[in-house]
């Protein structure tokens, strides 16, 4: 779709007359497609209002309750979202719609995450995950060197789309692992052509781009400046590929002039007709499936990723919750007992995450439980070890204020002088501890002085856009050559006064707490932090979120601006 908004004068229709014209064309398209499950792009992000409006119009044409909507709420922060509708007579829902919390789906302009729903065929219970996507567009080029048009034919924001594709692979892998369902169909506007990096990234994870089954002349869904290509895709997991009976692109939009669309400006009414043609700007992709029969899900199903460690005063989070009522159940209760004597936390049945803050340190038994109206119960038990709160230092001395671990050589560390006087930097040095080592692999003695309230940024010599860094900066390809599993320390007169990471401990690929991570992130010290602190020694948990705010990879706009 192209910006279906029931709120007028936004991105879509400017009047009730235009909205009716837009709605009527979309209804004719949906009715003609006759799909059992539809993934929709660019619908107003207002919970169910606009989606329900469209479904009601379709059902007025096809018969009551022919289609129903999947209620994913208001995911992300963009004005538009992806959505899906389905035929209850053909498929049923298994569990609740899933929306990822990974900030790697976000880019400048907002967060527009994918939505996933597991469906089962009514006739044989064959089930599959249906994942709807809308990756960052190629237009509105940024100033960031990492996402500008590199003149390689892939347009702007390609680095961001690759990051989103990688995040999609990771998230879908978690859905499969948690549910045991490996049949996955990903659809949507990926804003990437068949042979571009984002599609290659997804194919490398074992997905087949079904458009490649078509003759080359038919592999397009969009026309831009007279050139055609496929921005919209159907990507099947290796297990689902054998169950695909066919694929086609219905060329009703890309080839058609915009004069046929619903807008009333700058044309006469004889150009408009209630037909599918130019109901949007992209062509729909239609995929046929003959699903392998599965056993019916009769017992309730509950899956989730429980936390194992935490820190007092900082929220711990249960992720990837998927609750499915037993067959015939009309209601249920999803709850968590945190094991600390506090009241049981009751969640919405469609909750995918839940957070709780322990007041004190200890080892607590955690139980996530689902009870339904059939009297069925299923639970997941775990244990969380909560360490004591780490009070940040409030000393008046130089400290690490920003950390950039981005793509390629986009790595930098910012130091800030919070004191009222200049400091002699010759007293300080930065050390790099690689891959869990207990001794430093690199040492950078600092020189000169740092004025009161000033910053010093140490960046990699091949940093993509050093001009974006404000204030004093120096290049050091040795000390600023860290990865997510490397620790950094700041010493004064030989004593450590600040650190990022736990020296002598290898965390794998990253230290992580919620959305805060030392891998592919920019971290900024919270505004209330006025001094350095040293993380607890492993195996105690280091919660980055206590002192650091996290931003998407290759975010440079704060460097040198503490």
Secondary structure, DSSP 8 states (H G I E B T S, - for coil): ---B-SSTTSSS-SSHHHHHHHHHHHHHHHHHH--SEEEEEEEE-STTHHHHHHHHHHHHHH-TTS-EE----S-SSSSEEEEEEE-TTTEEEEEEEE----GGGEETTEE---EEEEEEETTT--EEEEEEEE---S-S--S-TTTS--SSSS-TTHHHHHHHHHHHHHHHHHHHHHH----EEEEEE-S--TTSHHHHHHHTTTEEEGGGGS-GGG--SEEETTEEE--EEEEEEHHHHTTEEEEEEE-SSTTS-GGGSS--TTS-GGG--SSSTTSSSS-EEEEEE---------S-EEEEE---EEETTSEEEEEEEEEE--TT---EEEEEE-SSSS--EEE-TT---EEEE-SS-EEEEEEEEEEETTS-EEEEEEEEEEE--------SS-EEEEEEE-STT-EEEEEE--SSS-EEGGGEEEEEE-TT-SS-SEEEE--SEE-TT-EEEEE-TT-TTGGG--SEEEE-TTTT---TT-EEEEEETTEEEEEES-TT---SS--EETTEESSSEEEEE-TT--S------TTS---GGGTEEEE-TT--TTTT--
